[in-house]
Amino acid sequence: MNASVLVAGETLVDFLPDRPGPLSTVGRFERRPGGAPANVAVALARLEHDPALWTRVGDDPFGHYLVDVLADHGLPDNFVEVDHDAQTTLAFVTHDESGDRTFSFYRDGTADTRLAPGTVDDDALDSLEWVHTGGVTLSSGRSREATLELLERAQESGCTTSFDPNHRPELWPDPKTFERIGREALAATDVCKATVEELEALGCVGETPEAVARDALDCGPHTVFLTRGSEGAMVVTDATAPTPEAVFEHPGFEVDVVDTTGAGDAFVAGLVASLREGRGLEETLTFASAVAARATTEPGAMTALPTRDEVQQWLDAADS
């Protein structure tokens, strides 16, 4: 495997509504490729980082469509699995007037719940520098064990590991299970990207966002990136981080938001790309925020992800 970054998790089909409002009132939907880890992998490819994606889709028309989309984006198929006994996950998205979204998942026993531990062997891990996972595959099926095992083995092999809880309460049997399993993932994580609400759902406490992030640092990560919507983003590190202990904030960029679907995934790709390129934390926070902001200006998740040139143009315009 030539890739030095591996992203692991679900690839699914998002159905986007033709207008804002509750699902019961939407008349038409447009099919788009999605899934947080798949979005991260494609975003990294568009930022010229050549990742691999470990994912699993069904042997059905939606799965075939997604396999083709991943190939079109230049992702290698080493770990793109097609499950002949399960269907592809579907998600119906609804938006409010500000572009914020909610999801209705069709994911009972689907292919992405059936990732198997040990699929990524030791030789593959030895060739990697970075492994990223999300929280959806932790929610059910054998993918829970597979995701935790991958994080633990990747960290043991010397990879930098990152984790996005991507909390979707409707996918979890109860809040306590999310907290317990999510904290297991945090224990094998170097870099966590989350919202304050997600960290609080993981049992982290504090009177300020920084305090909540610092509590999360005690669970395993040495670096926590907080995304805060219109309030921008923050990064907090502890003394075990490769860089000096620090706190930086970024106010975000002024944008005309069309669709926030995939913005967090774009942010993850931006921070991974920037840190791998040797940027400092403050510059990384700016770069990741720009990638995320640019991704909200078009509909869809994967289809809205910017290229490196587009991000640079965005940054140049913001500085002028």
MIROBA-112737 format. One record per residue (C-alpha): residue in three letters; x, y, z. Coordinates in steps of 0.25 Angstrom, whole numbers. Example, Ala and Ser with C-alpha at 12.3 -4.5 7.8 and 13.67 -1.06 7.14 Angstrom:
<pts>
{res->Ala, xx->49, yy->-18, zz->31}
{res->Ser, xx->55, yy->-4, zz->29}
</pts>
This chain:
<pts>
{res->Met, xx->0, yy->0, zz->0}
{res->Asn, xx->6, yy->13, zz->-4}
{res->Ala, xx->-3, yy->22, zz->4}
{res->Ser, xx->3, yy->27, zz->17}
{res->Val, xx->-11, yy->31, zz->23}
{res->Leu, xx->-22, yy->21, zz->25}
{res->Val, xx->-36, yy->26, zz->28}
{res->Ala, xx->-46, yy->15, zz->33}
{res->Gly, xx->-61, yy->15, zz->34}
{res->Glu, xx->-74, yy->16, zz->27}
{res->Thr, xx->-77, yy->20, zz->13}
{res->Leu, xx->-92, yy->23, zz->10}
{res->Val, xx->-102, yy->30, zz->1}
{res->Asp, xx->-108, yy->43, zz->6}
{res->Phe, xx->-121, yy->47, zz->1}
{res->Leu, xx->-122, yy->63, zz->1}
{res->Pro, xx->-135, yy->70, zz->1}
{res->Asp, xx->-139, yy->80, zz->-9}
{res->Arg, xx->-143, yy->90, zz->1}
{res->Pro, xx->-142, yy->92, zz->17}
{res->Gly, xx->-152, yy->86, zz->26}
{res->Pro, xx->-155, yy->73, zz->33}
{res->Leu, xx->-154, yy->60, zz->26}
{res->Ser, xx->-169, yy->58, zz->25}
{res->Thr, xx->-171, yy->70, zz->17}
{res->Val, xx->-159, yy->68, zz->7}
{res->Gly, xx->-164, yy->64, zz->-7}
{res->Arg, xx->-151, yy->61, zz->-14}
{res->Phe, xx->-137, yy->57, zz->-11}
{res->Glu, xx->-124, yy->57, zz->-18}
{res->Arg, xx->-114, yy->45, zz->-17}
{res->Arg, xx->-100, yy->49, zz->-12}
{res->Pro, xx->-88, yy->40, zz->-7}
{res->Gly, xx->-85, yy->42, zz->8}
{res->Gly, xx->-81, yy->36, zz->21}
{res->Ala, xx->-71, yy->44, zz->30}
{res->Pro, xx->-59, yy->35, zz->28}
{res->Ala, xx->-61, yy->34, zz->13}
{res->Asn, xx->-62, yy->50, zz->13}
{res->Val, xx->-49, yy->51, zz->20}
{res->Ala, xx->-42, yy->42, zz->11}
{res->Val, xx->-47, yy->49, zz->-1}
{res->Ala, xx->-44, yy->63, zz->5}
{res->Leu, xx->-30, yy->58, zz->8}
{res->Ala, xx->-29, yy->53, zz->-7}
{res->Arg, xx->-33, yy->67, zz->-12}
{res->Leu, xx->-23, yy->73, zz->-3}
{res->Glu, xx->-13, yy->64, zz->-10}
{res->His, xx->-10, yy->55, zz->2}
{res->Asp, xx->-13, yy->41, zz->-5}
{res->Pro, xx->-20, yy->34, zz->6}
{res->Ala, xx->-26, yy->20, zz->6}
{res->Leu, xx->-40, yy->17, zz->11}
{res->Trp, xx->-44, yy->4, zz->19}
{res->Thr, xx->-59, yy->3, zz->17}
{res->Arg, xx->-70, yy->-7, zz->14}
{res->Val, xx->-82, yy->-5, zz->5}
{res->Gly, xx->-93, yy->-14, zz->0}
{res->Asp, xx->-93, yy->-22, zz->-13}
{res->Asp, xx->-105, yy->-14, zz->-18}
{res->Pro, xx->-107, yy->-2, zz->-27}
{res->Phe, xx->-104, yy->8, zz->-16}
{res->Gly, xx->-91, yy->1, zz->-13}
{res->His, xx->-86, yy->0, zz->-27}
{res->Tyr, xx->-89, yy->15, zz->-29}
{res->Leu, xx->-80, yy->18, zz->-16}
{res->Val, xx->-69, yy->9, zz->-21}
{res->Asp, xx->-69, yy->16, zz->-34}
{res->Val, xx->-69, yy->30, zz->-27}
{res->Leu, xx->-57, yy->26, zz->-18}
{res->Ala, xx->-49, yy->21, zz->-30}
{res->Asp, xx->-53, yy->34, zz->-38}
{res->His, xx->-46, yy->42, zz->-26}
{res->Gly, xx->-34, yy->34, zz->-28}
{res->Leu, xx->-35, yy->25, zz->-15}
{res->Pro, xx->-28, yy->12, zz->-16}
{res->Asp, xx->-37, yy->0, zz->-14}
{res->Asn, xx->-28, yy->-9, zz->-5}
{res->Phe, xx->-38, yy->-8, zz->7}
{res->Val, xx->-51, yy->-4, zz->0}
{res->Glu, xx->-59, yy->-16, zz->2}
{res->Val, xx->-72, yy->-21, zz->-4}
{res->Asp, xx->-82, yy->-29, zz->5}
{res->His, xx->-90, yy->-39, zz->-3}
{res->Asp, xx->-99, yy->-42, zz->9}
{res->Ala, xx->-103, yy->-27, zz->14}
{res->Gln, xx->-108, yy->-15, zz->8}
{res->Thr, xx->-102, yy->-1, zz->7}
{res->Thr, xx->-105, yy->9, zz->18}
{res->Leu, xx->-114, yy->21, zz->14}
{res->Ala, xx->-116, yy->34, zz->21}
{res->Phe, xx->-127, yy->44, zz->18}
{res->Val, xx->-123, yy->58, zz->22}
{res->Thr, xx->-132, yy->70, zz->26}
{res->His, xx->-128, yy->85, zz->27}
{res->Asp, xx->-133, yy->96, zz->35}
{res->Glu, xx->-132, yy->111, zz->29}
{res->Ser, xx->-118, yy->113, zz->34}
{res->Gly, xx->-113, yy->100, zz->27}
{res->Asp, xx->-111, yy->92, zz->40}
{res->Arg, xx->-115, yy->78, zz->37}
{res->Thr, xx->-121, yy->65, zz->44}
{res->Phe, xx->-120, yy->51, zz->39}
{res->Ser, xx->-130, yy->39, zz->38}
{res->Phe, xx->-122, yy->26, zz->36}
{res->Tyr, xx->-125, yy->13, zz->29}
{res->Arg, xx->-114, yy->5, zz->35}
{res->Asp, xx->-119, yy->-8, zz->42}
{res->Gly, xx->-109, yy->-19, zz->39}
{res->Thr, xx->-103, yy->-11, zz->27}
{res->Ala, xx->-89, yy->-14, zz->21}
{res->Asp, xx->-82, yy->-3, zz->29}
{res->Thr, xx->-86, yy->-10, zz->42}
{res->Arg, xx->-79, yy->-23, zz->38}
{res->Leu, xx->-64, yy->-18, zz->37}
{res->Ala, xx->-55, yy->-29, zz->43}
{res->Pro, xx->-44, yy->-28, zz->52}
{res->Gly, xx->-30, yy->-31, zz->47}
{res->Thr, xx->-34, yy->-27, zz->32}
{res->Val, xx->-22, yy->-17, zz->33}
{res->Asp, xx->-10, yy->-26, zz->35}
{res->Asp, xx->3, yy->-22, zz->42}
{res->Asp, xx->10, yy->-20, zz->29}
{res->Ala, xx->0, yy->-10, zz->25}
{res->Leu, xx->0, yy->-3, zz->38}
{res->Asp, xx->16, yy->-2, zz->38}
{res->Ser, xx->15, yy->6, zz->25}
{res->Leu, xx->5, yy->16, zz->30}
{res->Glu, xx->8, yy->29, zz->37}
{res->Trp, xx->-6, yy->33, zz->41}
{res->Val, xx->-19, yy->26, zz->44}
{res->His, xx->-33, yy->33, zz->46}
{res->Thr, xx->-46, yy->27, zz->50}
{res->Gly, xx->-60, yy->32, zz->53}
{res->Gly, xx->-70, yy->29, zz->63}
{res->Val, xx->-81, yy->23, zz->55}
{res->Thr, xx->-75, yy->10, zz->53}
{res->Leu, xx->-74, yy->9, zz->68}
{res->Ser, xx->-89, yy->9, zz->70}
{res->Ser, xx->-92, yy->-5, zz->66}
{res->Gly, xx->-88, yy->-19, zz->60}
{res->Arg, xx->-74, yy->-25, zz->59}
{res->Ser, xx->-69, yy->-11, zz->53}
{res->Arg, xx->-69, yy->-7, zz->68}
{res->Glu, xx->-58, yy->-17, zz->71}
{res->Ala, xx->-51, yy->-15, zz->58}
{res->Thr, xx->-50, yy->1, zz->60}
{res->Leu, xx->-45, yy->0, zz->74}
{res->Glu, xx->-35, yy->-11, zz->70}
{res->Leu, xx->-30, yy->-3, zz->58}
{res->Leu, xx->-28, yy->9, zz->67}
{res->Glu, xx->-20, yy->1, zz->78}
{res->Arg, xx->-11, yy->-6, zz->68}
{res->Ala, xx->-8, yy->7, zz->60}
{res->Gln, xx->-4, yy->14, zz->72}
{res->Glu, xx->5, yy->2, zz->76}
{res->Ser, xx->11, yy->2, zz->63}
{res->Gly, xx->15, yy->17, zz->64}
{res->Cys, xx->4, yy->23, zz->55}
{res->Thr, xx->-2, yy->36, zz->59}
{res->Thr, xx->-16, yy->33, zz->62}
{res->Ser, xx->-28, yy->42, zz->61}
{res->Phe, xx->-43, yy->41, zz->65}
{res->Asp, xx->-56, yy->49, zz->62}
{res->Pro, xx->-67, yy->44, zz->71}
{res->Asn, xx->-77, yy->49, zz->61}
{res->His, xx->-88, yy->46, zz->71}
{res->Arg, xx->-101, yy->42, zz->65}
{res->Pro, xx->-110, yy->38, zz->77}
{res->Glu, xx->-121, yy->31, zz->68}
{res->Leu, xx->-110, yy->20, zz->65}
{res->Trp, xx->-107, yy->17, zz->79}
{res->Pro, xx->-115, yy->9, zz->89}
{res->Asp, xx->-113, yy->19, zz->100}
{res->Pro, xx->-104, yy->30, zz->104}
{res->Lys, xx->-96, yy->22, zz->114}
{res->Thr, xx->-92, yy->12, zz->103}
{res->Phe, xx->-87, yy->24, zz->95}
{res->Glu, xx->-79, yy->29, zz->106}
{res->Arg, xx->-73, yy->16, zz->110}
{res->Ile, xx->-69, yy->12, zz->96}
{res->Gly, xx->-65, yy->26, zz->92}
{res->Arg, xx->-55, yy->27, zz->104}
{res->Glu, xx->-49, yy->14, zz->100}
{res->Ala, xx->-46, yy->20, zz->86}
{res->Leu, xx->-41, yy->33, zz->93}
{res->Ala, xx->-31, yy->24, zz->101}
{res->Ala, xx->-24, yy->20, zz->87}
{res->Thr, xx->-25, yy->34, zz->81}
{res->Asp, xx->-14, yy->44, zz->79}
{res->Val, xx->-22, yy->55, zz->72}
{res->Cys, xx->-37, yy->57, zz->75}
{res->Lys, xx->-46, yy->66, zz->67}
{res->Ala, xx->-60, yy->68, zz->74}
{res->Thr, xx->-71, yy->78, zz->78}
{res->Val, xx->-72, yy->82, zz->92}
{res->Glu, xx->-86, yy->75, zz->92}
{res->Glu, xx->-79, yy->62, zz->87}
{res->Leu, xx->-68, yy->63, zz->98}
{res->Glu, xx->-79, yy->65, zz->109}
{res->Ala, xx->-86, yy->53, zz->104}
{res->Leu, xx->-73, yy->45, zz->106}
{res->Gly, xx->-73, yy->50, zz->120}
{res->Cys, xx->-64, yy->61, zz->119}
{res->Val, xx->-67, yy->73, zz->128}
{res->Gly, xx->-63, yy->88, zz->130}
{res->Glu, xx->-69, yy->102, zz->131}
{res->Thr, xx->-62, yy->106, zz->118}
{res->Pro, xx->-60, yy->100, zz->105}
{res->Glu, xx->-45, yy->100, zz->108}
{res->Ala, xx->-47, yy->93, zz->121}
{res->Val, xx->-56, yy->82, zz->114}
{res->Ala, xx->-45, yy->80, zz->104}
{res->Arg, xx->-34, yy->79, zz->115}
{res->Asp, xx->-43, yy->69, zz->122}
{res->Ala, xx->-43, yy->61, zz->109}
{res->Leu, xx->-28, yy->61, zz->109}
{res->Asp, xx->-28, yy->53, zz->122}
{res->Cys, xx->-35, yy->42, zz->114}
{res->Gly, xx->-23, yy->39, zz->104}
{res->Pro, xx->-21, yy->50, zz->94}
{res->His, xx->-10, yy->60, zz->94}
{res->Thr, xx->-17, yy->69, zz->85}
{res->Val, xx->-32, yy->73, zz->84}
{res->Phe, xx->-38, yy->82, zz->73}
{res->Leu, xx->-52, yy->87, zz->76}
{res->Thr, xx->-61, yy->92, zz->65}
{res->Arg, xx->-71, yy->102, zz->70}
{res->Gly, xx->-80, yy->106, zz->58}
{res->Ser, xx->-81, yy->120, zz->56}
{res->Glu, xx->-72, yy->123, zz->68}
{res->Gly, xx->-60, yy->117, zz->61}
{res->Ala, xx->-51, yy->107, zz->66}
{res->Met, xx->-40, yy->104, zz->77}
{res->Val, xx->-28, yy->95, zz->79}
{res->Val, xx->-23, yy->91, zz->92}
{res->Thr, xx->-11, yy->82, zz->95}
{res->Asp, xx->-4, yy->76, zz->107}
{res->Ala, xx->10, yy->74, zz->111}
{res->Thr, xx->11, yy->61, zz->104}
{res->Ala, xx->8, yy->67, zz->90}
{res->Pro, xx->19, yy->68, zz->80}
{res->Thr, xx->18, yy->83, zz->80}
{res->Pro, xx->19, yy->92, zz->92}
{res->Glu, xx->6, yy->92, zz->101}
{res->Ala, xx->-3, yy->102, zz->96}
{res->Val, xx->-17, yy->108, zz->93}
{res->Phe, xx->-21, yy->115, zz->80}
{res->Glu, xx->-34, yy->120, zz->75}
{res->His, xx->-39, yy->124, zz->62}
{res->Pro, xx->-52, yy->132, zz->60}
{res->Gly, xx->-56, yy->125, zz->47}
{res->Phe, xx->-59, yy->131, zz->33}
{res->Glu, xx->-71, yy->139, zz->29}
{res->Val, xx->-78, yy->130, zz->18}
{res->Asp, xx->-92, yy->129, zz->12}
{res->Val, xx->-95, yy->115, zz->17}
{res->Val, xx->-102, yy->106, zz->7}
{res->Asp, xx->-100, yy->93, zz->14}
{res->Thr, xx->-92, yy->89, zz->26}
{res->Thr, xx->-92, yy->74, zz->23}
{res->Gly, xx->-78, yy->69, zz->23}
{res->Ala, xx->-72, yy->82, zz->29}
{res->Gly, xx->-66, yy->75, zz->41}
{res->Asp, xx->-60, yy->64, zz->32}
{res->Ala, xx->-54, yy->75, zz->23}
{res->Phe, xx->-48, yy->81, zz->36}
{res->Val, xx->-42, yy->68, zz->40}
{res->Ala, xx->-36, yy->66, zz->26}
{res->Gly, xx->-30, yy->80, zz->27}
{res->Leu, xx->-24, yy->78, zz->41}
{res->Val, xx->-18, yy->64, zz->37}
{res->Ala, xx->-12, yy->70, zz->24}
{res->Ser, xx->-7, yy->82, zz->31}
{res->Leu, xx->0, yy->75, zz->43}
{res->Arg, xx->6, yy->65, zz->33}
{res->Glu, xx->12, yy->76, zz->25}
{res->Gly, xx->19, yy->82, zz->38}
{res->Arg, xx->10, yy->94, zz->40}
{res->Gly, xx->9, yy->99, zz->55}
{res->Leu, xx->-4, yy->98, zz->62}
{res->Glu, xx->-9, yy->112, zz->60}
{res->Glu, xx->-6, yy->111, zz->45}
{res->Thr, xx->-13, yy->98, zz->45}
{res->Leu, xx->-25, yy->103, zz->52}
{res->Thr, xx->-26, yy->114, zz->41}
{res->Phe, xx->-24, yy->104, zz->30}
{res->Ala, xx->-34, yy->94, zz->35}
{res->Ser, xx->-45, yy->105, zz->38}
{res->Ala, xx->-43, yy->110, zz->23}
{res->Val, xx->-45, yy->96, zz->18}
{res->Ala, xx->-58, yy->94, zz->26}
{res->Ala, xx->-63, yy->108, zz->22}
{res->Arg, xx->-61, yy->106, zz->8}
{res->Ala, xx->-68, yy->93, zz->8}
{res->Thr, xx->-81, yy->99, zz->14}
{res->Thr, xx->-83, yy->108, zz->1}
{res->Glu, xx->-88, yy->97, zz->-8}
{res->Pro, xx->-98, yy->86, zz->-5}
{res->Gly, xx->-94, yy->72, zz->-2}
{res->Ala, xx->-83, yy->66, zz->7}
{res->Met, xx->-73, yy->59, zz->-3}
{res->Thr, xx->-77, yy->68, zz->-15}
{res->Ala, xx->-74, yy->81, zz->-7}
{res->Leu, xx->-60, yy->78, zz->-3}
{res->Pro, xx->-50, yy->88, zz->-8}
{res->Thr, xx->-36, yy->86, zz->-15}
{res->Arg, xx->-23, yy->91, zz->-9}
{res->Asp, xx->-24, yy->103, zz->-19}
{res->Glu, xx->-38, yy->106, zz->-15}
{res->Val, xx->-34, yy->107, zz->0}
{res->Gln, xx->-22, yy->115, zz->-3}
{res->Gln, xx->-30, yy->125, zz->-11}
{res->Trp, xx->-40, yy->126, zz->1}
{res->Leu, xx->-28, yy->129, zz->10}
{res->Asp, xx->-23, yy->139, zz->1}
{res->Ala, xx->-36, yy->146, zz->-1}
{res->Ala, xx->-38, yy->146, zz->15}
{res->Asp, xx->-24, yy->153, zz->16}
{res->Ser, xx->-27, yy->164, zz->6}
</pts>
